[in-house]
Amino acid sequence: MTSDSLPSGWAQTRLEDVATIVLGQSPPGDTYNEDGDGLPFFQGKAEFGEMYPSVAKWCSRPVRVAEPEDVLISVRAPVGPTNLSREVSCIGRGLAAIRPSDGIPPRYLLYAIRASESELASKGTGSTFSAISGQQLHQHPIPLAPLPEQRRIVAEIEKQLTRLDAAVAALSRSQAKLKRYRSAVLKAACEGHLVPTEAELARAEARDYESADVLLERILKQRRARWEAAQLNKIRAKGKEPKDARWKAKYQEPGAPESEGLQGFPEGWTRVSLGQLTWSVKDGPHYSPPYVADGVPFITGGNVRPEGVDFEGAKNVSSTTHTELSRRCKPERGDILYTKGGTTGIARVNTYDVEFSVWVHVAVLKIAGDVDVFFLQHTLNSPACYAQAQRYTHGVGNQDLGLTRMVRIHFGLPPIGEQVRIAAEVDRRLSIVRELQSTVDHALARAGRLRQSILKTAVRGKLVAQDPNDEPANVLLERIRAERARWPSANGRSSRRSRSADAKAAQMRLEEAARE
């Protein structure tokens, strides 16, 4: 924005001309504590965001300090303004404190910087993470309104943002309700409370039905038959024929389901383990293959969600690499993709005809027999099965839901006809949830754009009326310059001497806080 595009009485200036800027500096590591000793310590935007934080760490010997009502800004990823400091605080390298000069309302600077947040973030450099330099922060342009108009702008922004915040809060509550409803639908589905059971329908229609116990017996036979067929194909692929049936002895019977942990199931259901319903459970390579710009999609755990597989966000491998990886684990239509690394316990049926490979964070479950795969997807995503998946997920930094552990997940299996009806009803209800969620998401995105529009309109001088009797901003700037000439330490760009005095000033503030 240029001076020519600003209203009469405004001035285009730099941040260092209207504020003192204190760049954070991390104190020695042995001064941190969690016992409340010293000043609250904040290192970056993750700790001090737009919402006021809860203090998690203190510093007993602060080096750089933010005063109450300073504008705190993150100078390392993610770059951008946060909020006003609510108390005397110690700030580390990830933050800077902006202290307005000569009566400039702190919230005016806060909103002016937020209005140009994208421009500020675009200045970030760095290979490991984005960051802006102290010079870039000092030179950041600020449209300066006359002082009385600044106060009117702040009042009008806060009036409009209060209304917007109320609408956003209502939308957020709707999001939470939709999430709870989705969870309730899946819970009812896997407990047999979503549709009439097969047993109830059979009684009403005076007919027989196949119970899940009988169904499971057939599935277990189908499981062994599919394993044997796959093993025979492997033997024949090597140009051999089995001489006898001893190779069949390698077949491993699936583990029986645990008898505890879940409530009883409806009539006609039976308890099963995931291993009983799958004849093959494998994951992708335990290393990162070479990637190519165009090739076969390579799916990781982050690409798999109940709503679908994100092929657009996936990396690619060459067709040669895909062929090699497929020898170990080949996803096919009708398999279930189940996340086992990162965010674990998310299931999705492979409904795609495209070829793709998976990484170690995705397991490919091949279904043994007469099981509705969509019923199984919804069951695995239900609260009960998700909780089991989290219990079986081990590791701290590199969490993993091991293949031999995931097959122990147990749940209720209904007759096949009931599975189909449950899956259809879940799909019907969740499709409504997705439509409502999409409406809420669009409304929240629009609210975000409206928030930014309010701020940009304000700093262009179009939010409130100008008063020709207001003292021009240039006069305010001259007064700030004169004041700084009298008191050089108030300059926005501190000298080495004043920087070396920061630690002493910080310690004095700490002692004052202790006396208070």
N, C-alpha and C positions, 0 to 999 in steps of 0.2 A: 504494500500500500504506500502511495506517495503522498507528500504534503498537499499536492494539488487536489487529490481526491478526498481530502478531509474537509469537514465543515469549517466555517469561519470560526476562529478562536481556538482551534485545535493545533497541535504540533506533532510532527513525527520525530521521535527521539529514540534513544537506545536505553536498554535496561540499566546500564551502568550510570546513566545520567539522572535516573530518578530513584535509585535504590542502592543500598550497600549490599554487596554480594559476598557471602561467607561460604567458601567452598569447604565441604566436609573433609575431615581427616580422621582416619581410624586411629584410636588410641592403642597403646600396647595391649596385647592379648591378655596379659595377666590382670588387666583392670576391669575386664568384663565379669559380670556375675548375674545370678538369677535370684538374689536375695534382697533386692531393693536397695542396695548400697550405692548411693550416688545419684546420678541423673538418668532418666530414661534414655536408652541408646537406640538409634534407628540408623540402618545402613542403606536402605533403598526403598523403592516403591512397593516391594512385596511386604515390607514391614510397616510402611506408612503410606497407605493408599488413599483413595478419595474418601473412604470411610475412616473415621477415627480408629486408630489401632488399640489393641490391648497390649500393654507393655510386656514383653517377654524377656528383655535383657536390660541391665543397667551398667553404668560405667562409673567407677570410683574416681578416675582421674581424667576428666574430659579434656580434649584438645580444642575442638571447635564446637560452638554452642549456638543453638537456635533459640531466639527469644519468643515469648508468646506473641502470636499474630504475625510472625514471619511467614512468608510464603515458602513452603518447602517444595523443591523440585528435584526429581530424579534425573541425574546426569549420566547414569549408566542404564543399560537395558532393563526394563523398558523406559525410554527417555520420555519425560513429560511432567507437567505439574501434578502435584498431589493434592495438598490441602494446606490449611493454615496450621502452624504449630500451636498446640493448645497450652503448652507449658514449656518452661526452660528444659531443653533437651540436648543431649550430646548427639552430634551427627557425624556419620562416617563418610567414606569416600564416595558412596553412591548417591549422596544427597548434597544439595546446596540450599542455603537459607537466603532469601531475598527480603531485605528490610527496607520498606518504602521510606522515602524522604519527605520532610516538610508537610506532614498532614495528609499525604496521599492515602486514601483508604486501602488497606491491604487487600481487601476483596476486589477492588478495581484491578489491581495488578494481577491477582489470581485469575480473574475472568479474562483479562486481556491476554494472558499467556495461554490459558486454555483455548481461547479462540484461534490461536496460531499453533496449537499443539502438533498438528501434522507437519507444518513447516519446520518446527523445532526438531521433531523426531527425524525428519529427512536429512538433517545435518549430521546425524550420528555416523561415526566411522568406527572401524575396528573389525578384525577378522574373527575373533572369538565371540565378542558381543558388541552391540552398538553403544557408543558413548559420545557425548559432546564435551568439548574442551571448555575451560574457564573463559577463554577469549570469545568463543562462540556465544556463550551465555551472556557475557558482558555486552557483546555487540548486537544482541537480539533486538529487533525493532519493536517499539511500543508506540501505538497511537495514543497521544495524551490529550484528554479533554480538559476544559477548564475545571477547576477544583469543585465548584458547586455542581457542575454537570456530572462529574464522576460520582458524587454521592447520589444523584438522581438515577444514574445508570445502575448503580449497585442495587438500589431499592427496587427498581423495575425488574432487573434480572431475577432477583430473589423472589419477587412476587410471581413471576411467570414460571420459574423453576420449581417453586413450591407446588404449584398446580400440576406441573409435569411430573414431579417426583411422586405425587399422590397417584397419578395415572399409572406410572411405572410400577409402583408398589402393588397396585391392584392387578396388573398384568403378571407380576412375579408371583402373586398369590395364586393366580389362575394356573401358572406353570406348575407350581407345587401341587395343586389339586389334581391336575392332569397326570402328573407323575404318580401320585398316590392311587388314582383310579386305575392306571395301567397296572400297577403292582397288585391291586385288589382283583382285577380281572384274571391275571395270571395265577394268583393264589387260589381263587375260586375254581379255575379250570383244573389245576392239578390236584385239587381235593375232591372233585366230583360234584361241585355245587353250581356249575354254570349252565348245564343243560340236563334234561331228564336222563337218568341212567338207563342203560340197556335193560337192566333187570326190571325197572319200573315199566318201561314200554312193553316188555315181553309179557308181563302180568296183565297189563291193560289190554293187550291184543291177543291174550290167551295163546301164546306161542312159546317155543323154546328159544334159547340163544346160547351162543358159545361163550363161556366165561373166560376171563383172562388167564386163569390157571391152565385151561386147555390150550389157549392161544400161546402161552409161554412155552409149553411142551413142543408145539410145532415150530416156534421160533428157534428154540435150541437145536432142533434137528436141522433146520435151515442154516443155522449158524455154522454147524459142523460141515454141512454139505458145501457151503460157499468157501470155507477155508480149504477144504480138500480140493475143490476145483481150482482154486488159486495156486495151491502147492503143486498140483499136477501140471498146470500150465508152466510153472517155473522149471520143473524137471524137463518137460518136453521142449522148452525154449533152449535148453542146452543140448538138444539132439538126443535125449535119452528117453528110455521107458522104464518105469519102476519094475524091478524083478519080483517084488512081493509087496505086501501091505504094511511092512514095518515102518515106512515113512509116516503112516497115519498116527503112529504112537506119539508123534511130536505135538499133536493137538493138545491144547491146554483148555480144560474146562473153565468157564468163567466163574468168578467168585460169587457166592450167594449174597443177596442184599443183607445189610445190617438189620437187626430186628428192633432196634431202638432209634429214637430220634424223630420219628414222624408219627402223627396220629393215625388212627384206623382209617381204612378206606371204605367206600360204599360197597354194597353187595355186587359181586361180579368182578371186582377189581382184584389185583394181586400186587404184592410188593416185588420190585425188580431192581437190579443194579444196571448201570449203564453198560457194563461189560457184557451182560447177558444179551443185550439188544444189538451189539456191534460185533462184527467178525474181524474187523481190522481197525486199529487206532494208531495212527502214525503222525509224526510232525515233519516239518521241513528241515533243511540243513541247519546244523549248529554253527554256522559261520556265515559271513556276508559274502555272497557271490559277486563277481564283477557285474556292474550295471552298464546298461547301454541306453542311448537316447530313445531309440525306437526298438521295440521287441515284444516279448511276452510279459504280461503283468506279473509282478512279484509281490504277493500279498503278505502284509504283516498284521499283527494283532490290531493295530490302530485303524486298519482298513475294513475291519469286520464289525458290523453293528446289526442289531436285529432287523433294522429297516432295509439293509442291503449291504453289498460290498462296494467300497469306494475304489473303483478302478482308475478314476481320474487322478487321485492322489497317490497312486502306487508307483513304485519304481519299476524298471523293466530289466529283464535279462535276455540274453540272446537265445535263439531257438536251440542252439547246441547245448547251452547251459540248462535250458528248460527240459530238454530230452534227458540229460544226465540226472537232474533232480527228480524227474518223474519216475525213474527206476526205484527210488526210495519211497516216494509219496506222490501219488497222482490224484488230484481232486477230480471227481466226476459228478455229473449232474445227479442230484438226489442225495449226495453225501451231505453231512453236516460239518460246517466249519466251526470250530470251537476254540476261542482264544485261551491260550495257556501261558502267555507272558505279557508283561505290562498290565493292562486291564484284563484280568482273567475272568473266565466264566460267562462269556458272551457267545451265544449260539446263533447260527444263521444257516438255513438250508441253501445249498448251492443250486440255484435255479437258472444258472447261466450256461450257455452253450459255448462260451469263449474258453480257450485254453489259458491256464495260468498256473503258476507255481506258488508255494507257500513257504514262509520262513519258519524257524523253530518255534516262534510264538503262536503259531496256528496249528491245531490238530485237525486232521481229516478223519471223521468218523464214518465208516462204511456200515450201513445198517444190515442186520443179519437176515431179517425176514419180514413178516407181515406186521409192520409198524408204520403208522402214518408219520412221515418225517416232519410235517408241520406241527403235529401234536408234540413230537419229541422236542422240536425247537422251542415251543412255548413252555414246555415243562422245564427244560434246562434253564430258561431265562426267568423262571418263577422265583419268588423270594426264597423258598426252601432250598432249591437246588443251587441258587446263586450263593447262599450262605455256606453250603457244603463246599462249593468250589473255593470260596475264600479260606475256609478252614484247611483245605488240602493244598493251598498255595503256600509254598515255602520260600524262604530267602528274604533278605533285607533290601540290598541295592538292586539285585537281579531276581525279581520274584518269578516263580515258575510253578504252574499247576502240572505236575508230572503226569505222564501218560499212565503209569501204573497206579497213580492215586485217583485220577479223574474217573477211571472205570468203576471205582467204588461208590460213586454218587448213586444214591438210591431214591426211588420215588414210586408212585402208584401207577400201574398200567391198567387201563380199562379195556373192555372188549373193542375189537377193531372198529365196529360201526360207531361206537360212542367216541372213539378217538377222532374219527372224521368229523362228527358233529361238533365236538369241542373245538377242534382246529378252525372250523368254519365260523363258529360264534366268536372265538377270540379274534380272528381276522376282521370280522364285521365291526366289533367294538373298537379294536385298535385302529382301524382305518378312520373312524370318527375322531379318535384321539389325535391321530396324525393331522387331520384337517384342522382341528381346533388349535393344535400346537403350531401349525404353520401360520394360522391367523394371528396368534399371540406373538410369534417370532417376528412377523412382518410389522406388527404394531410396535414392538420394542425397538426394532431397527428404525422405524419412522420416528419414534421418540428420541432416539439418539441423534438422528439427523436434525430434528427440531431443536434439540438442546444446542447443537453446534450452530444452527442458524440464528438462534437467539443471541449467542455470544458474538458471532460475526456481525450481526446487525448492530449490536451495541457498540463495538469498537469502530464501526464505520460512521457513527454518529446518527443512526437512523432509528434508535430505539426510543429515545425521549426527545422532547423539543429543546432546541437551543434557546438560551436567554442572552440577548445582546448585552445585557448589563453584567454578565459574568466576567470576571477577570480572565483575560486570555491565557492560554497555557504557556505561551512564551514568557509572560511575566513570571509565572510560577517557576519556569526553568531558570530564569535569571536569578530569582531569589535563592533557588537551591544551589546554583553555582557560587553565589556570594557567600552563602552560609558555609559551603565547603572550603572556600578560600580562607575563611576565618578559622575553621576547624578541619585541617587536612585529614585527620583520622576518620572523618565521616565520609571520605571519598569512597565511591563505589569500587575502586580498584586499590586494594590495600597495598601499602608499601611493605618491604621485607621486615622493616622494624615493627610495623603494626601487626604483621602476621606473627612475628615472634612473641608479641604481647598477647596473642589470642589465648594461649595456654594459661597465662596468668589470669586473664579476665575470666576464662572458663572456670578456673579453680575458685575465684572469688564468687562467681555465681553459685557454684556448688556449696560453698560455705554459707552464702546467704540463704540458699534453699534449706540447708540443714538447720539454720537458726530459726527459720520460719516454721 
